Amino acid sequence: MFGAGIIEIDLHGCNQEQAKAKIDEQIRKAGTSTYRIRCIHGYHGGVRIRNMILDEYGYQREPRVIRITPGENEGITDLVLREF
């Protein structure tokens, strides 16, 4: 957990299926104070996970995710659940 409204998930070492399961769990657990889920996947081996995140959670496929934004660096992708 990063801050009151941000949940951080470290996805290093996960395959796409494991990463999706971790993300889905955090989306289910996210309370009303959570506005962002920060997925830390890395960028050397994390491109597949980043692409999976864009495919699975983009295009309004997950009703709680209103948009996806790049994080502070290439190895982070943020799922925005509500505007801050």
URMONOR-V501987 format. One record per residue. N is the residue number from 1. RES is the residue in three letters. PSI is psi as a letter, one per 40 degrees, with the letter a starting at -180 (* if undefined). NEAR is the number of other ideal C-beta (glycine too) atoms within 8 Angstrom. Layout:
BEGIN
N	RES	PSI	NEAR
N	RES	PSI	NEAR
END
This chain:
BEGIN
1	MET	h	5
2	PHE	d	6
3	GLY	a	5
4	ALA	d	4
5	GLY	e	8
6	ILE	h	12
7	ILE	h	12
8	GLU	h	9
9	ILE	h	11
10	ASP	h	5
11	LEU	e	15
12	HIS	h	8
13	GLY	e	3
14	CYS	i	9
15	ASN	i	5
16	GLN	d	9
17	GLU	d	6
18	GLN	d	9
19	ALA	d	15
20	LYS	d	10
21	ALA	d	8
22	LYS	d	11
23	ILE	d	15
24	ASP	d	8
25	GLU	d	8
26	GLN	d	11
27	ILE	d	13
28	ARG	d	6
29	LYS	e	7
30	ALA	h	10
31	GLY	a	5
32	THR	d	3
33	SER	e	6
34	THR	h	11
35	TYR	e	10
36	ARG	h	12
37	ILE	h	15
38	ARG	h	13
39	CYS	h	15
40	ILE	h	12
41	HIS	e	14
42	GLY	i	10
43	TYR	e	9
44	HIS	d	5
45	GLY	e	5
46	GLY	e	12
47	VAL	d	8
48	ARG	d	8
49	ILE	d	14
50	ARG	d	11
51	ASN	d	8
52	MET	d	11
53	ILE	d	16
54	LEU	d	10
55	ASP	d	7
56	GLU	d	9
57	TYR	e	11
58	GLY	i	10
59	TYR	f	3
60	GLN	f	6
61	ARG	d	7
62	GLU	h	9
63	PRO	d	4
64	ARG	e	7
65	VAL	h	14
66	ILE	d	7
67	ARG	i	5
68	ILE	h	11
69	THR	i	7
70	PRO	i	6
71	GLY	a	11
72	GLU	d	3
73	ASN	i	6
74	GLU	e	5
75	GLY	e	9
76	ILE	h	12
77	THR	h	13
78	ASP	h	12
79	LEU	h	14
80	VAL	h	12
81	LEU	d	12
82	ARG	i	6
83	GLU	i	5
84	PHE	*	5
END
